[in-house]
Amino acid sequence: MIVKRLILKNWRNFKNVDVTFGDRVFLVGPNAAGKSNFLEVFRFLRDVARSDGGGLQKAIETAGGLKKIRCLAARKNPNVEISVYLGEANEKNSKWRYTINIGQDSKQKEKPHLISERIARFEPREMKFGSGRVHSHLKIVKSRPDEEDVADPRRLTQTLLEQTFANRDFREIASFFEDVRYLHLVPQLVRHSSEFVGPQFVGDPFGLKFMDRVARTDVAHRRKFLSRIEGALKIAVPHFKQLKYVEDERGKPHVEVVYSHWRPGGARQREDQFSDGTIRLIGLFWALLESGGPLLLEEPELSLNNEIVRRIPSLMNDVMIDYPRQVFVSTHSYALLSDPGIGLEEVLLLRPHREGTTVTSATQIEDAKLLVEGGMTVGEAVLPLASSGDASAMKL
């Protein structure tokens, strides 16, 4: 499944958002427009759905409390509402709709709680009259608060998604959200993982345990993944020859690269000697090959040569044929958005205003449509609209 539509009310930067998605989504906008906060909603839903130490209260606590989640432009109705439509990637209609509305008393004496929670399923229904075409009918599976919630209001501090005993009929939704993965790999953490001690983040978004993740992958898949990454790196990295998994004398896992060299055996390096760009490329390719739920990527162009960055969208397409997953990408890169295979329907433009950030599909921007029809790339047509102002005027 993929996320087909998202409606947000009072979520962080966003007072009102209603957008649709395909397999790939590219988020563009000026600094501090809310690209990270937009992606954060999927991590929040992942934490809500987690049955192992997650749940609504934990998700809100991790996000800094409901006060930090709530949009500053929220006034008369300060509740935070998230509505997600899920469906198969190759089908037009959605399969599920999941909605939560979260509130808290103004004095914050009580825990944040559900104002409402609804799970609905879209079921096909053939019309008896007219064309005979099959239409989707929305059937409510669960709607809260129900009688039990009224009798025991503390039940509303938990969602149905996080309760294994309660989500049997719609566990597919919980499993989907639990499979969300965020990646913003930090090369220094991969190189020197044993030297860093700090908080543990769900899903290891910064790559602290990336080598352990490689080691835990079964041997057949690991070999297959490394073989495909090796093929890509031979094109992207000068003198690159071979990529393989090794373990040192203490059993610690490593990725080893062999470069062509004047020595017969070539020059060998492990991840602690890799450049930032090589580490980020390997991490990016590995995440794409893992498949699964939505993959959230923040600025994958960092540390990479523009010629490589231009290839990232087509590499995504190549991999998604065999390992399908929905990918959300935030970017500032003209090079990345120069790929001719990117359509305006895949690009969302975020623009901040006094009453919150708006999110607009590039297909709704007439100037961008005309520029692309005239031969410009999507990046050339849309990124100037994401400008933060006159950067040449910046002074210290």
KEKE-3310 file (N, C-alpha, C; in steps of 0.2 Angstrom, whole numbers, plus 5000, padded with zeros to 4 digits):
npx = (5004:5001:5002:4989:4982:4982:4976:4978:4975:4979:4992:5008:5017:5006:4991:4979:4979:4977:4981:4986:4995:5008:5018:5031:5036:5041:5047:5047:5053:5056:5069:5064:5051:5044:5046:5052:5044:5032:5035:5037:5024:5021:5031:5026:5013:5018:5024:5013:5006:5014:5016:5025:5031:5027:5013:5000:5002:5016:5020:5016:5024:5037:5037:5037:5026:5009:5007:5018:5016:5004:4998:5003:4994:4982:4967:4952:4948:4958:4962:4971:4971:4972:4971:4972:4973:4974:4980:4981:4995:4994:4980:4966:4956:4955:4959:4958:4953:4960:4957:4962:4958:4965:4965:4967:4965:4964:4972:4981:4981:4976:4980:4984:4971:4960:4949:4941:4941:4942:4940:4938:4933:4935:4923:4919:4905:4892:4883:4865:4858:4860:4876:4882:4894:4907:4907:4915:4911:4910:4913:4910:4921:4926:4921:4925:4922:4915:4901:4908:4919:4913:4909:4921:4932:4946:4950:4951:4964:4972:4974:4965:4974:4986:4983:4984:4975:4963:4964:4962:4953:4958:4972:4980:4982:4989:5001:5006:5009:5018:5029:5035:5049:5062:5075:5090:5105:5120:5136:5147:5142:5141:5154:5160:5153:5154:5159:5150:5137:5121:5104:5092:5085:5070:5070:5083:5087:5098:5109:5117:5117:5119:5128:5126:5113:5115:5122:5112:5104:5098:5109:5108:5100:5108:5119:5114:5109:5121:5128:5120:5121:5135:5136:5130:5139:5151:5149:5147:5158:5175:5188:5182:5180:5175:5163:5160:5155:5162:5169:5178:5192:5186:5173:5165:5155:5158:5158:5167:5177:5185:5197:5203:5221:5239:5244:5244:5233:5224:5218:5211:5197:5188:5172:5175:5184:5178:5173:5161:5151:5152:5147:5135:5129:5129:5121:5109:5105:5104:5093:5083:5083:5078:5064:5047:5037:5032:5046:5056:5065:5077:5084:5093:5104:5115:5132:5135:5141:5135:5132:5130:5119:5109:5106:5099:5084:5080:5087:5080:5068:5072:5075:5063:5055:5058:5058:5046:5041:5034:5041:5046:5054:5063:5070:5082:5088:5093:5099:5094:5081:5081:5079:5072:5061:5053:5038:5026:5016:5022:5028:5027:5025:5030:5025:5028:5017:5009:4998:5001:5009:5007:5003:5005:5001:5012:5006:4995:5000:5001:5011:5022:5018:5017:5031:5037:5031:5037:5049:5058:5066:5058:5064:5069:5058:5050:5058:5063:5052:5052:5061:5070:5070:5080:5095:5108:5108:5112:5121:5134)
npy = (4994:5012:5029:5038:5050:5064:5073:5087:5096:5109:5104:5106:5117:5118:5124:5120:5107:5098:5085:5075:5059:5050:5037:5042:5057:5073:5086:5103:5119:5135:5137:5133:5132:5120:5107:5096:5095:5092:5079:5073:5070:5057:5049:5051:5045:5032:5030:5031:5019:5009:4994:4990:4998:5010:5021:5032:5042:5041:5044:5058:5063:5061:5070:5082:5086:5091:5104:5108:5102:5107:5119:5136:5145:5140:5144:5146:5133:5122:5109:5095:5087:5073:5065:5050:5043:5027:5015:5003:5004:5003:5005:5015:5020:5022:5011:5011:5023:5032:5042:5053:5064:5075:5082:5093:5099:5116:5120:5110:5100:5087:5072:5072:5068:5058:5066:5061:5046:5037:5023:5018:5009:5007:5001:4991:4995:4990:5000:5000:5007:5017:5018:5006:5005:5001:5008:5016:5013:5020:5012:5013:5006:5007:5019:5032:5043:5029:5019:5013:5021:5033:5028:5026:5037:5037:5028:5035:5040:5032:5025:5014:5008:5005:4995:4978:4968:4975:4979:4970:4968:4978:4978:4979:4993:4997:4990:4995:5008:5006:5002:5013:5022:5033:5042:5050:5050:5051:5053:5053:5046:5033:5030:5030:5023:5017:5026:5035:5040:5041:5046:5033:5031:5027:5016:5019:5032:5040:5032:5026:5013:5007:4997:4986:4984:4980:4968:4960:4957:4944:4932:4929:4940:4950:4948:4950:4963:4971:4967:4974:4987:4988:4988:5000:5009:5007:5015:5028:5031:5035:5023:5013:4996:4984:4979:4973:4963:4961:4954:4958:4953:4953:4950:4961:4969:4975:4986:4984:4991:4989:4997:5001:5000:5003:4993:4975:4969:4979:4994:4994:4999:5002:5006:5017:5024:5029:5042:5055:5056:5043:5035:5040:5037:5023:5020:5026:5018:5006:5008:5010:4997:4989:4989:4989:5000:5017:5027:5040:5053:5065:5078:5070:5074:5079:5080:5074:5073:5083:5076:5064:5066:5070:5057:5051:5051:5042:5031:5028:5024:5013:5004:5003:4995:4982:4982:4988:5003:5017:5033:5048:5063:5077:5092:5104:5104:5108:5100:5087:5088:5089:5078:5071:5062:5066:5071:5085:5082:5075:5084:5094:5110:5120:5134:5147:5156:5170:5164:5151:5137:5134:5120:5115:5107:5105:5104:5113:5125:5138:5145:5137:5125:5130:5134:5121:5115:5122:5117:5118:5110:5102:5106:5119:5126:5126:5127:5141:5147:5143:5151:5159:5173:5187:5181:5187:5198:5195:5198:5198)
npz = (5000:4998:5004:4999:5000:5011:5024:5034:5049:5059:5061:5066:5056:5048:5045:5037:5026:5012:5002:4988:4984:4974:4969:4971:4979:4979:4989:4990:4995:5004:5017:5033:5030:5033:5028:5034:5045:5039:5034:5046:5051:5047:5054:5066:5066:5064:5077:5085:5081:5085:5094:5103:5115:5110:5105:5107:5118:5120:5107:5107:5117:5113:5102:5109:5116:5115:5113:5106:5094:5089:5078:5077:5072:5075:5082:5086:5085:5092:5091:5085:5069:5060:5044:5035:5019:5013:5000:4987:4976:4962:4960:4958:4967:4985:4999:5013:5026:5039:5053:5066:5079:5090:5106:5121:5137:5141:5152:5153:5162:5161:5152:5134:5123:5113:5103:5093:5084:5069:5059:5043:5029:5011:5001:4986:4976:4966:4955:4953:4944:4930:4923:4927:4932:4944:4960:4974:4991:5007:5021:5038:5050:5063:5076:5086:5100:5108:5117:5127:5129:5133:5145:5152:5151:5151:5142:5130:5130:5122:5106:5094:5086:5092:5100:5101:5103:5099:5086:5076:5065:5056:5056:5046:5043:5055:5054:5042:5045:5055:5048:5042:5037:5041:5035:5037:5035:5044:5041:5050:5061:5056:5053:5066:5075:5088:5096:5100:5111:5116:5115:5109:5094:5086:5073:5069:5062:5059:5056:5065:5069:5057:5051:5059:5055:5042:5045:5051:5041:5031:5023:5009:5004:5008:5000:4988:4988:4990:4979:4969:4973:4972:4958:4954:4961:4954:4943:4948:4957:4955:4950:4958:4962:4969:4981:4997:5011:5026:5041:5056:5066:5079:5076:5072:5061:5044:5030:5015:5003:4987:4978:4962:4959:4959:4965:4964:4971:4973:4982:4998:5008:5023:5030:5040:5033:5022:5011:5015:5005:4999:5009:5011:4999:4999:5010:5006:4994:5000:5009:4999:4993:5003:5003:5008:5019:5018:5013:5020:5015:5018:5010:5000:4992:4998:5001:4989:4972:4958:4946:4950:4959:4949:4945:4954:4955:4944:4948:4959:4953:4945:4955:4962:4954:4957:4970:4978:4985:4993:4991:4999:4997:5002:4996:4990:4978:4961:4953:4956:4953:4940:4932:4918:4920:4930:4935:4935:4944:4954:4962:4977:4982:4996:5004:5016:5026:5036:5042:5043:5034:5017:5006:4989:4975:4961:4949:4949:4948:4937:4930:4931:4924:4911:4909:4910:4899:4890:4889:4900:4915:4929:4940:4937:4934:4946:4958:4959:4964:4977:4983:4996:4996:4993:4992:4990:4997:5010:5025:5037)
capx = (5000:5004:4998:4986:4979:4983:4973:4981:4972:4983:4998:5014:5017:5001:4984:4975:4982:4974:4986:4986:5002:5009:5024:5036:5034:5046:5045:5052:5051:5062:5071:5059:5044:5040:5047:5054:5038:5027:5037:5036:5018:5022:5034:5021:5009:5022:5025:5006:5004:5019:5014:5031:5034:5024:5006:4998:5005:5023:5021:5016:5029:5043:5036:5038:5020:5004:5008:5023:5013:4999:5000:5003:4989:4976:4964:4945:4948:4965:4963:4975:4968:4976:4967:4976:4969:4978:4977:4986:4999:4991:4973:4964:4953:4959:4956:4956:4954:4961:4957:4962:4958:4968:4965:4969:4962:4968:4977:4985:4981:4975:4984:4981:4967:4956:4942:4938:4945:4938:4943:4933:4935:4931:4921:4916:4898:4890:4877:4860:4856:4865:4882:4884:4901:4908:4909:4918:4907:4914:4910:4914:4923:4926:4920:4925:4920:4909:4898:4913:4923:4909:4909:4928:4935:4953:4951:4953:4971:4975:4971:4964:4979:4991:4980:4984:4968:4957:4965:4962:4950:4961:4979:4984:4984:4994:5007:5008:5012:5024:5034:5037:5056:5065:5083:5094:5111:5125:5142:5151:5139:5142:5161:5163:5147:5156:5161:5144:5133:5116:5097:5091:5079:5066:5072:5090:5086:5104:5114:5122:5118:5119:5132:5122:5107:5118:5124:5106:5100:5100:5115:5106:5098:5114:5123:5110:5109:5128:5129:5117:5125:5142:5135:5129:5145:5156:5148:5147:5164:5181:5192:5179:5181:5172:5160:5159:5153:5167:5169:5185:5194:5181:5166:5162:5153:5161:5158:5174:5178:5191:5198:5209:5227:5245:5246:5240:5226:5220:5218:5205:5195:5182:5167:5178:5189:5175:5170:5154:5147:5151:5143:5128:5126:5128:5115:5103:5104:5102:5086:5079:5082:5075:5057:5043:5032:5035:5053:5056:5072:5079:5090:5098:5109:5120:5139:5136:5142:5129:5131:5127:5112:5104:5104:5095:5077:5080:5089:5074:5063:5075:5075:5056:5052:5059:5058:5042:5040:5033:5047:5045:5060:5064:5076:5083:5093:5091:5101:5090:5074:5082:5078:5066:5056:5049:5032:5024:5011:5026:5031:5023:5028:5028:5026:5026:5013:5008:4993:5004:5012:5002:5006:5002:5004:5015:5001:4991:5004:5000:5017:5026:5016:5019:5038:5039:5029:5042:5056:5062:5065:5054:5067:5070:5051:5047:5063:5063:5046:5054:5066:5069:5071:5086:5101:5113:5108:5114:5127:5136)
capy = (5000:5018:5034:5041:5057:5067:5079:5090:5102:5112:5101:5110:5123:5118:5125:5116:5104:5092:5084:5068:5057:5044:5032:5047:5064:5078:5092:5109:5125:5138:5135:5134:5131:5115:5101:5091:5094:5088:5072:5071:5067:5049:5046:5052:5039:5026:5029:5029:5012:5004:4991:4989:5004:5016:5023:5040:5046:5041:5048:5065:5065:5061:5076:5087:5088:5093:5111:5109:5099:5111:5125:5142:5149:5137:5148:5144:5125:5121:5102:5093:5082:5069:5060:5047:5038:5022:5011:5000:5009:5003:5006:5022:5021:5021:5006:5013:5030:5033:5049:5055:5071:5075:5088:5093:5105:5122:5121:5104:5096:5080:5070:5073:5062:5058:5069:5056:5041:5034:5019:5017:5005:5009:4994:4992:4994:4991:5004:4996:5011:5021:5015:5000:5005:5000:5014:5014:5015:5021:5009:5014:5000:5009:5026:5034:5039:5024:5019:5011:5027:5037:5026:5026:5042:5036:5024:5039:5042:5027:5023:5007:5006:5003:4989:4972:4965:4979:4981:4964:4969:4983:4978:4981:5000:4998:4987:4999:5014:5003:5000:5019:5023:5040:5041:5056:5046:5055:5049:5052:5041:5027:5029:5030:5022:5014:5032:5039:5037:5046:5043:5029:5034:5022:5015:5021:5037:5043:5027:5024:5006:5005:4991:4981:4982:4976:4961:4956:4955:4937:4931:4929:4947:4955:4948:4953:4971:4973:4967:4979:4993:4988:4990:5008:5013:5007:5021:5034:5032:5034:5018:5008:4990:4979:4980:4966:4962:4957:4954:4958:4947:4953:4949:4967:4969:4981:4986:4985:4993:4988:5002:4999:5003:5001:4986:4970:4967:4985:4997:4992:5003:5001:5012:5022:5028:5031:5049:5056:5055:5036:5032:5042:5033:5016:5020:5028:5012:5000:5009:5009:4990:4986:4990:4990:5005:5024:5029:5047:5055:5072:5081:5065:5076:5081:5077:5071:5077:5085:5071:5058:5068:5069:5050:5048:5049:5037:5025:5026:5021:5006:4999:5002:4990:4975:4983:4993:5007:5024:5037:5055:5067:5084:5094:5110:5103:5109:5094:5081:5089:5090:5072:5072:5058:5069:5075:5091:5079:5072:5089:5098:5116:5122:5141:5149:5163:5171:5159:5144:5135:5130:5115:5116:5103:5109:5104:5119:5132:5139:5147:5131:5121:5133:5133:5114:5114:5126:5114:5118:5105:5103:5110:5126:5129:5126:5129:5148:5149:5141:5155:5162:5180:5189:5179:5191:5203:5192:5200:5197)
capz = (5000:4999:5006:4993:5002:5018:5027:5041:5052:5065:5062:5066:5052:5043:5048:5033:5021:5008:4996:4986:4982:4970:4972:4973:4981:4980:4993:4989:4998:5007:5023:5038:5027:5036:5024:5039:5049:5034:5034:5053:5053:5046:5059:5072:5065:5065:5084:5087:5079:5088:5100:5107:5118:5107:5107:5107:5123:5119:5101:5108:5121:5108:5098:5113:5119:5110:5112:5100:5088:5087:5074:5080:5069:5077:5087:5088:5086:5093:5091:5079:5066:5054:5041:5030:5015:5011:4995:4983:4972:4956:4960:4958:4973:4992:5003:5020:5029:5046:5056:5073:5081:5097:5110:5128:5141:5140:5157:5152:5168:5159:5146:5128:5122:5107:5103:5089:5080:5065:5054:5037:5023:5005:4998:4980:4976:4959:4955:4950:4939:4926:4918:4929:4934:4951:4964:4981:4996:5013:5027:5045:5054:5070:5077:5093:5106:5108:5123:5132:5130:5137:5152:5154:5147:5150:5136:5125:5129:5118:5100:5093:5082:5096:5104:5097:5104:5096:5079:5072:5058:5052:5058:5040:5044:5060:5051:5037:5049:5059:5043:5039:5039:5040:5034:5036:5037:5046:5039:5056:5065:5053:5054:5072:5079:5095:5100:5101:5116:5116:5114:5104:5090:5082:5066:5067:5056:5057:5054:5071:5069:5050:5050:5062:5051:5036:5047:5053:5035:5029:5019:5002:5003:5009:4994:4982:4989:4989:4971:4965:4975:4968:4951:4954:4963:4948:4938:4952:4961:4951:4952:4962:4959:4972:4987:5000:5018:5030:5049:5058:5071:5085:5074:5071:5054:5040:5022:5012:4996:4984:4973:4957:4962:4956:4968:4961:4974:4974:4988:5002:5013:5026:5031:5043:5029:5016:5010:5016:4999:4998:5015:5010:4993:5001:5014:5002:4990:5005:5011:4994:4992:5008:5002:5014:5020:5015:5015:5021:5014:5019:5006:4999:4988:5003:5000:4982:4965:4955:4941:4954:4961:4944:4943:4960:4954:4940:4952:4963:4948:4944:4961:4964:4950:4960:4978:4978:4991:4992:4993:5000:4996:5003:4992:4987:4972:4954:4949:4957:4950:4932:4929:4914:4922:4936:4933:4940:4949:4959:4966:4981:4984:5002:5005:5022:5027:5043:5045:5042:5027:5012:5002:4983:4969:4955:4943:4950:4947:4929:4927:4931:4919:4905:4909:4908:4892:4885:4889:4906:4919:4934:4945:4934:4934:4952:4963:4960:4968:4983:4985:5003:4996:4989:4996:4989:5002:5016:5027:5044)
cpx = (5004:4999:4995:4984:4981:4980:4975:4977:4976:4989:5004:5014:5010:4994:4979:4979:4978:4977:4985:4994:5002:5015:5029:5033:5040:5044:5050:5049:5057:5064:5066:5052:5040:5041:5048:5047:5032:5029:5036:5029:5017:5026:5030:5016:5012:5023:5018:5005:5009:5016:5019:5034:5031:5017:5006:5002:5013:5025:5021:5022:5036:5043:5037:5032:5015:5004:5013:5020:5008:5001:4998:4997:4982:4973:4957:4945:4955:4966:4967:4972:4972:4972:4971:4972:4975:4975:4983:4989:4996:4984:4971:4961:4957:4955:4954:4957:4954:4961:4958:4962:4960:4967:4967:4966:4967:4974:4982:4986:4980:4980:4981:4977:4963:4950:4938:4943:4941:4942:4937:4937:4931:4930:4918:4909:4895:4883:4871:4857:4861:4870:4883:4891:4901:4911:4911:4913:4911:4910:4914:4915:4923:4925:4920:4924:4914:4906:4903:4918:4920:4909:4915:4932:4943:4955:4953:4960:4975:4971:4970:4970:4985:4989:4980:4977:4962:4958:4965:4959:4953:4969:4983:4986:4990:5001:5010:5012:5018:5030:5037:5045:5058:5072:5086:5101:5116:5132:5146:5149:5141:5150:5163:5157:5149:5158:5156:5139:5127:5109:5096:5085:5076:5068:5079:5090:5093:5110:5119:5123:5117:5122:5129:5116:5109:5119:5118:5102:5103:5105:5113:5104:5104:5118:5120:5110:5116:5130:5126:5120:5132:5141:5134:5135:5151:5155:5149:5154:5170:5185:5189:5179:5176:5169:5158:5158:5159:5166:5176:5186:5189:5174:5162:5161:5156:5158:5164:5173:5185:5192:5204:5215:5233:5247:5241:5233:5222:5221:5211:5204:5189:5178:5170:5183:5185:5173:5163:5149:5146:5147:5136:5125:5124:5121:5108:5101:5101:5095:5081:5077:5079:5067:5053:5038:5036:5042:5054:5064:5073:5085:5095:5104:5115:5127:5140:5137:5136:5127:5128:5120:5107:5102:5099:5088:5076:5082:5083:5069:5065:5074:5067:5052:5052:5057:5053:5041:5039:5039:5045:5052:5059:5070:5076:5087:5090:5093:5097:5083:5075:5081:5071:5060:5052:5044:5030:5019:5015:5029:5026:5027:5025:5030:5024:5022:5012:5003:4995:5006:5007:5006:5002:5005:5006:5010:4996:4994:5005:5007:5022:5024:5018:5027:5040:5037:5033:5048:5060:5061:5060:5057:5068:5063:5048:5052:5063:5057:5047:5059:5064:5069:5078:5092:5107:5114:5110:5120:5128:5139)
cpy = (5006:5023:5038:5048:5058:5073:5081:5096:5104:5108:5105:5117:5124:5119:5121:5114:5098:5091:5076:5066:5051:5040:5037:5054:5068:5084:5097:5115:5129:5135:5137:5134:5126:5108:5095:5090:5091:5080:5069:5068:5059:5046:5046:5046:5032:5025:5028:5022:5007:5001:4989:4996:5011:5018:5030:5044:5046:5045:5056:5067:5065:5067:5082:5090:5091:5100:5113:5106:5104:5117:5131:5146:5146:5142:5145:5136:5123:5113:5100:5087:5079:5064:5057:5042:5033:5017:5008:5005:5009:5003:5013:5024:5019:5014:5007:5021:5030:5040:5049:5062:5071:5082:5087:5099:5110:5123:5115:5100:5089:5079:5072:5067:5063:5061:5064:5052:5037:5029:5017:5013:5007:5002:4995:4991:4995:4995:5000:5000:5015:5017:5008:4999:5004:5006:5012:5017:5015:5018:5010:5008:5002:5017:5028:5041:5035:5024:5017:5017:5032:5035:5026:5030:5041:5032:5029:5042:5037:5026:5016:5004:5002:4997:4983:4969:4968:4980:4975:4965:4975:4984:4980:4988:5001:4995:4991:5005:5012:5003:5007:5020:5030:5039:5048:5054:5051:5051:5048:5047:5034:5025:5027:5028:5020:5020:5036:5036:5043:5042:5038:5031:5028:5022:5017:5026:5040:5039:5025:5017:5003:4998:4985:4979:4978:4969:4957:4954:4948:4937:4932:4937:4951:4954:4951:4961:4974:4973:4972:4986:4994:4990:4997:5012:5013:5013:5027:5036:5030:5028:5013:5001:4984:4981:4974:4967:4958:4958:4954:4953:4947:4951:4955:4968:4976:4980:4988:4986:4992:4993:4999:5003:5000:4994:4981:4968:4973:4988:4996:4997:5001:5007:5018:5026:5031:5039:5049:5054:5047:5033:5034:5038:5026:5016:5022:5021:5007:5001:5008:5001:4986:4985:4990:4996:5012:5025:5037:5049:5063:5074:5075:5067:5078:5077:5074:5076:5078:5079:5065:5060:5068:5062:5047:5046:5043:5030:5023:5022:5014:5001:4998:4997:4983:4976:4989:4996:5014:5028:5045:5058:5074:5086:5101:5110:5104:5103:5088:5082:5091:5084:5073:5068:5060:5073:5080:5088:5076:5077:5093:5104:5119:5130:5144:5156:5164:5167:5152:5142:5132:5125:5114:5111:5107:5109:5110:5125:5133:5140:5141:5126:5124:5133:5126:5112:5117:5123:5114:5112:5107:5108:5118:5129:5130:5129:5137:5151:5147:5145:5158:5170:5181:5187:5183:5197:5201:5195:5198:5203)
cpz = (5000:5002:5000:4994:5009:5019:5033:5043:5059:5066:5061:5062:5048:5047:5044:5027:5018:5002:4994:4984:4977:4973:4974:4974:4983:4983:4992:4993:5002:5014:5028:5036:5030:5032:5029:5044:5045:5035:5041:5055:5052:5051:5066:5072:5066:5073:5087:5086:5082:5094:5105:5110:5115:5109:5107:5112:5122:5112:5103:5112:5117:5104:5102:5116:5113:5109:5107:5094:5085:5083:5077:5078:5071:5083:5090:5089:5086:5092:5084:5076:5060:5051:5035:5026:5012:5005:4991:4978:4965:4955:4961:4965:4980:4994:5010:5021:5036:5048:5063:5074:5089:5100:5117:5131:5141:5146:5157:5158:5166:5153:5140:5127:5115:5108:5098:5086:5076:5060:5049:5032:5017:5002:4991:4980:4969:4959:4951:4944:4936:4922:4921:4932:4942:4955:4971:4986:5003:5018:5033:5048:5061:5071:5084:5094:5105:5115:5129:5134:5134:5145:5156:5150:5146:5145:5130:5125:5125:5112:5099:5089:5086:5100:5100:5097:5101:5089:5074:5065:5054:5054:5052:5040:5049:5057:5046:5040:5052:5054:5040:5042:5037:5040:5033:5038:5038:5045:5046:5061:5063:5054:5061:5077:5087:5099:5102:5106:5117:5116:5108:5100:5086:5075:5064:5061:5054:5056:5059:5071:5062:5049:5053:5058:5045:5039:5049:5046:5033:5023:5011:5000:5003:5003:4988:4982:4988:4982:4967:4967:4972:4961:4950:4956:4958:4943:4942:4955:4956:4955:4957:4958:4962:4979:4991:5008:5021:5038:5051:5063:5077:5083:5072:5063:5051:5033:5020:5005:4993:4978:4968:4959:4958:4959:4965:4964:4975:4981:4992:5007:5016:5028:5035:5039:5022:5017:5013:5011:4998:5003:5013:5004:4995:5005:5011:4998:4994:5007:5005:4992:4997:5007:5008:5014:5017:5018:5015:5020:5014:5015:5004:4994:4992:5001:4993:4976:4961:4949:4944:4956:4955:4943:4949:4958:4949:4943:4956:4959:4947:4949:4963:4960:4954:4967:4979:4985:4989:4995:4994:5001:4997:5000:4991:4981:4965:4951:4950:4953:4942:4929:4925:4916:4927:4933:4938:4945:4954:4964:4970:4983:4991:5003:5012:5022:5034:5046:5043:5035:5023:5008:4995:4978:4964:4949:4944:4949:4939:4926:4926:4926:4912:4904:4907:4901:4887:4885:4895:4910:4925:4939:4943:4935:4941:4958:4964:4964:4975:4986:4992:5002:4992:4994:4995:4994:5009:5018:5034:5046)
residu = (MET:ILE:VAL:LYS:ARG:LEU:ILE:LEU:LYS:ASN:TRP:ARG:ASN:PHE:LYS:ASN:VAL:ASP:VAL:THR:PHE:GLY:ASP:ARG:VAL:PHE:LEU:VAL:GLY:PRO:ASN:ALA:ALA:GLY:LYS:SER:ASN:PHE:LEU:GLU:VAL:PHE:ARG:PHE:LEU:ARG:ASP:VAL:ALA:ARG:SER:ASP:GLY:GLY:GLY:LEU:GLN:LYS:ALA:ILE:GLU:THR:ALA:GLY:GLY:LEU:LYS:LYS:ILE:ARG:CYS:LEU:ALA:ALA:ARG:LYS:ASN:PRO:ASN:VAL:GLU:ILE:SER:VAL:TYR:LEU:GLY:GLU:ALA:ASN:GLU:LYS:ASN:SER:LYS:TRP:ARG:TYR:THR:ILE:ASN:ILE:GLY:GLN:ASP:SER:LYS:GLN:LYS:GLU:LYS:PRO:HIS:LEU:ILE:SER:GLU:ARG:ILE:ALA:ARG:PHE:GLU:PRO:ARG:GLU:MET:LYS:PHE:GLY:SER:GLY:ARG:VAL:HIS:SER:HIS:LEU:LYS:ILE:VAL:LYS:SER:ARG:PRO:ASP:GLU:GLU:ASP:VAL:ALA:ASP:PRO:ARG:ARG:LEU:THR:GLN:THR:LEU:LEU:GLU:GLN:THR:PHE:ALA:ASN:ARG:ASP:PHE:ARG:GLU:ILE:ALA:SER:PHE:PHE:GLU:ASP:VAL:ARG:TYR:LEU:HIS:LEU:VAL:PRO:GLN:LEU:VAL:ARG:HIS:SER:SER:GLU:PHE:VAL:GLY:PRO:GLN:PHE:VAL:GLY:ASP:PRO:PHE:GLY:LEU:LYS:PHE:MET:ASP:ARG:VAL:ALA:ARG:THR:ASP:VAL:ALA:HIS:ARG:ARG:LYS:PHE:LEU:SER:ARG:ILE:GLU:GLY:ALA:LEU:LYS:ILE:ALA:VAL:PRO:HIS:PHE:LYS:GLN:LEU:LYS:TYR:VAL:GLU:ASP:GLU:ARG:GLY:LYS:PRO:HIS:VAL:GLU:VAL:VAL:TYR:SER:HIS:TRP:ARG:PRO:GLY:GLY:ALA:ARG:GLN:ARG:GLU:ASP:GLN:PHE:SER:ASP:GLY:THR:ILE:ARG:LEU:ILE:GLY:LEU:PHE:TRP:ALA:LEU:LEU:GLU:SER:GLY:GLY:PRO:LEU:LEU:LEU:GLU:GLU:PRO:GLU:LEU:SER:LEU:ASN:ASN:GLU:ILE:VAL:ARG:ARG:ILE:PRO:SER:LEU:MET:ASN:ASP:VAL:MET:ILE:ASP:TYR:PRO:ARG:GLN:VAL:PHE:VAL:SER:THR:HIS:SER:TYR:ALA:LEU:LEU:SER:ASP:PRO:GLY:ILE:GLY:LEU:GLU:GLU:VAL:LEU:LEU:LEU:ARG:PRO:HIS:ARG:GLU:GLY:THR:THR:VAL:THR:SER:ALA:THR:GLN:ILE:GLU:ASP:ALA:LYS:LEU:LEU:VAL:GLU:GLY:GLY:MET:THR:VAL:GLY:GLU:ALA:VAL:LEU:PRO:LEU:ALA:SER:SER:GLY:ASP:ALA:SER:ALA:MET:LYS:LEU)
# end
